[in-house]
């Protein structure tokens, strides 16, 4: 019988943490071994036995979370957004010591969407605009997903597109649109998340993929397309 992957889940009581817990508890190949929330003290004996961490906590907790992962050389999947340049630098630094996968969006569809933006190089003379909608409790505006799309769009067209338009309202899980516009035609790429499970499932898939990788900084595109 194949050994289950022991998963440590940071931010286990949050909205995303609860979704990930459901998937881990119903999966044959994973074990929710160490659920950790902000109020908990670290159990280092238990942390040492974790095979891979999934972190959906907060930017403020990143430094401490990474210290625990580095201490035991444990692969670390991070889906937290809203990072400052300083916190992004921490990810870079830790990735030299442990396998680390960070993504602003764990959806497989969004990973494909980011990859698809490369085709806009052929029509870089068009006008471009990104629009995103999220629920009214979403703290970062624009979202990490929109900023990643913007970064990849800018790289594809070789110039800076206008800043993303960010809308907050209701219970929308996430809608992202990229418009390419000329005087004669409009192309629209759109991704809609129908629930939070899509992000949770992607995070669990990423954890399984990362578990045996070498130190380095990985992204969701690497899970689908390799690195």
C-alpha positions in Angstrom: 0.0 0.0 0.0 1.4 3.4 -1.0 2.3 5.7 1.9 0.0 8.7 2.3 1.5 12.1 1.9 1.4 13.9 5.3 0.2 17.4 4.7 0.6 20.3 7.1 -2.1 23.0 6.5 -1.4 26.5 7.7 -4.6 28.6 8.0 -6.7 25.5 8.5 -9.7 27.4 10.0 -9.9 30.0 7.2 -12.3 29.8 4.2 -9.6 28.3 2.0 -8.3 26.1 4.8 -11.7 24.5 5.3 -12.0 23.8 1.6 -8.6 22.2 1.4 -9.4 20.1 4.6 -12.4 18.6 2.8 -10.3 17.5 -0.1 -7.5 16.1 2.0 -9.9 14.2 4.2 -11.6 12.5 1.2 -8.4 11.8 -0.8 -6.8 8.3 -0.6 -3.2 9.6 -1.3 -3.1 12.4 1.3 -3.4 12.8 5.0 -4.4 16.0 6.8 -1.6 15.4 9.3 -1.1 18.8 10.9 -3.8 21.5 10.7 -2.5 24.7 12.1 -4.3 28.0 12.7 -3.1 31.4 13.9 -4.0 30.9 17.5 -2.0 27.6 17.8 1.5 27.2 19.2 3.8 25.3 16.9 4.3 21.6 17.7 7.8 21.1 16.4 7.8 17.3 16.9 4.7 17.1 14.7 6.0 19.7 12.2 9.1 17.6 11.7 7.0 14.7 10.3 5.1 16.8 7.7 5.9 15.9 4.1 4.6 19.1 2.5 3.0 22.3 3.8 0.1 24.2 2.3 -0.2 27.8 3.5 -3.3 29.9 3.1 -2.8 32.2 6.1 -1.7 35.8 5.9 1.2 37.9 4.6 2.1 38.8 8.2 2.6 35.1 9.1 4.8 34.3 6.1 8.2 34.8 7.8 7.4 32.5 10.7 5.8 29.8 8.5 8.8 29.7 6.2 11.2 29.4 9.2 9.3 26.2 10.3 9.5 24.8 6.7 13.2 25.6 6.4 14.0 24.1 9.8 13.0 20.7 8.5 13.6 21.2 4.8 9.9 20.7 4.0 8.4 21.6 0.6 6.1 24.6 0.9 3.0 25.5 -1.2 1.8 29.1 -0.6 -1.4 30.5 -2.0 -1.5 33.7 0.2 -1.7 37.0 -1.7 -1.3 40.6 -0.9 2.5 40.3 -0.4 4.8 43.3 -0.2 8.1 43.4 -2.1 9.8 42.4 1.2 7.6 39.3 1.6 8.2 38.3 -2.1 11.9 38.6 -1.4 11.4 36.1 1.5 9.9 33.6 -0.9 12.9 34.0 -3.2 15.3 33.5 -0.3 13.6 30.5 1.1 13.3 28.8 -2.4 17.1 28.5 -2.3 16.8 26.2 0.7 13.5 24.3 0.1 11.1 23.5 -2.8 8.6 26.4 -2.8 5.6 26.9 -5.0 3.8 30.2 -4.8 0.8 31.2 -7.0 -1.6 34.1 -6.7 -4.3 31.7 -8.0 -4.2 27.9 -7.6 -6.8 27.2 -10.3 -5.6 25.1 -13.2 -7.8 27.2 -15.6 -6.0 30.4 -14.5 -2.6 28.8 -15.1 -3.8 28.0 -18.6 -5.1 31.5 -19.1 -1.8 33.0 -18.1 -0.1 30.8 -20.6 -2.6 31.7 -23.3 -1.7 35.5 -23.0 1.5 34.8 -24.9 -0.5 34.8 -28.2 -1.1 38.5 -27.8 2.4 39.2 -28.9 1.1 38.9 -32.5 -1.3 41.8 -31.9 0.6 43.9 -29.5 -0.5 47.0 -31.3 -4.1 46.5 -30.0 -5.4 48.2 -26.8 -5.6 45.9 -23.7 -7.5 46.0 -20.4 -7.9 43.5 -17.6 -11.0 43.5 -15.5 -11.6 41.4 -12.3 -14.5 40.9 -9.9 -14.3 39.4 -6.5 -16.5 39.1 -3.4 -16.9 42.1 -1.1 -14.6 40.5 1.6 -11.6 40.3 -0.7 -8.9 42.5 0.9 -6.4 43.1 -1.9 -7.5 45.2 -4.8 -6.5 44.5 -7.5 -6.2 40.8 -6.7 -2.9 38.9 -6.8 -4.4 37.0 -9.8 -5.1 40.2 -11.7 -1.5 41.5 -11.0 -0.1 38.2 -12.3 -2.2 38.4 -15.4 -1.0 42.0 -15.9 2.6 40.9 -15.5 2.3 38.2 -18.1 0.3 40.4 -20.4 2.9 43.2 -20.3 5.6 40.6 -21.0 3.7 39.3 -24.1 3.0 42.7 -25.6 6.2 44.4 -24.7 4.6 47.4 -23.0 2.6 48.3 -19.9 -1.1 47.8 -20.2 -3.4 50.0 -18.1 -3.8 49.0 -14.5 -6.5 46.3 -13.9 -10.0 47.4 -13.2 -11.0 45.9 -9.8 -14.7 45.4 -8.8 -15.8 44.1 -5.4 -19.3 43.0 -4.6 -21.5 40.2 -3.4 -20.2 36.7 -3.1 -18.4 36.4 -6.5 -15.6 33.8 -6.2 -13.6 35.4 -9.0 -14.1 36.5 -12.6 -11.1 37.7 -14.7 -11.3 39.1 -18.2 -8.6 40.3 -20.6 -9.8 42.5 -23.5 -7.7 43.0 -26.7 -9.3 45.8 -28.7 -8.7 47.4 -32.1 -11.0 49.6 -34.2 -12.5 46.6 -36.0 -12.6 43.8 -33.4 -12.5 42.8 -29.8 -11.1 39.6 -28.3 -12.0 38.6 -24.8 -10.4 35.9 -22.6 -12.4 35.1 -19.5 -12.1 32.8 -16.5 -14.8 32.3 -13.9 -14.4 30.4 -10.7 -17.6 28.7 -9.7 -16.6 27.9 -6.2 -13.6 27.9 -3.8 -13.1 24.1 -4.4 -11.3 24.9 -7.7 -8.5 26.7 -5.8 -8.3 24.1 -3.0 -8.1 21.2 -5.5 -5.3 23.0 -7.4 -3.4 23.6 -4.1 -3.6 19.9 -3.2 -2.4 18.9 -6.7 0.5 21.4 -6.4 1.4 19.9 -3.0 1.6 16.4 -4.4 3.7 17.6 -7.4 6.1 19.6 -5.2 6.7 16.9 -2.6 9.7 15.4 -4.3 11.2 18.4 -6.1 14.5 20.1 -5.5 14.8 23.5 -3.9 13.6 26.3 -6.2 10.7 28.7 -6.8 7.9 27.1 -8.7 4.5 28.3 -9.9 1.2 26.6 -11.0 2.3 26.7 -14.7 5.2 24.4 -13.7 2.7 21.8 -12.4 0.9 21.7 -15.8 3.7 22.5 -18.3 6.9 21.6 -16.4 9.9 23.7 -15.6 
